[in-house]
């Protein structure tokens, strides 16, 4: 088995975050794919993984704020504004100390091409060790090709991320956007992935997310591709103010 994500439904289907595998999380903007990635990273950290987050989308502060919120169980806006009571302040201190002892590094200025990304990850692995790389998100990376269409560029990027997983013996978790014509509240398909063919072809597993309402109190998911196990789907609670995703029916992460 790979590193546990802390989300038992996901772990049961894909066997955790496994070395040499590329896992794609696809969703429309605002559904919760970044929150899902941070929760999976938190689960892997509890399983003693060494994690590198290459964030093309969110700032380093945003990533740590989300991680701090779900670790402390304190609403993010409260510690962002400093409106904390004594108990909440103590929770923040404990969570900060806990995160500081874990093996996670975040950069919001990562290289955008595959060769530079591989080199960055290789150097990081030599210095700190490395088990899992999160990329947020795949379509914001750039091709080294001077010509060609966007689909060819994404194909190069997808192949490169899979090669990164193989060569460095790590799991790569890549977030991906869905096509603009995909409705947020409708169940997406593999073909809903923007420039879908190359992404789906290179991924070991593809997890698609959607929400049934704008409040996004619940995230629906399905494992639409899975080379090492079954397909399946389900739902999880999304406590947005804490950035916590947990099992439905009250089961905690």
Secondary structure, 3 states (H helix, E strand, C coil): CCECCCCHHHHHHHCCECCCCEEEEEECCCCCHHHHHHHHHHHHHHCCCCEEEEECCCCHHHHHHHHHHHHHCCCHHHHHHCCCCHHHHHHHHHHHHHHHCCCEEEECCCCCCHHHHHHHHHHHHHHHCCCEEEEECHHHCCCCCCCCCHHHHHHHHHHHHHHHHHHHCCEEEEEEEECCCCCCCCCCCHHHECCHHHHHHHCCEEEEEEECCCCCCEEEEEEEEECCCCCEEEEEEEECCCCEEEECCCCCC
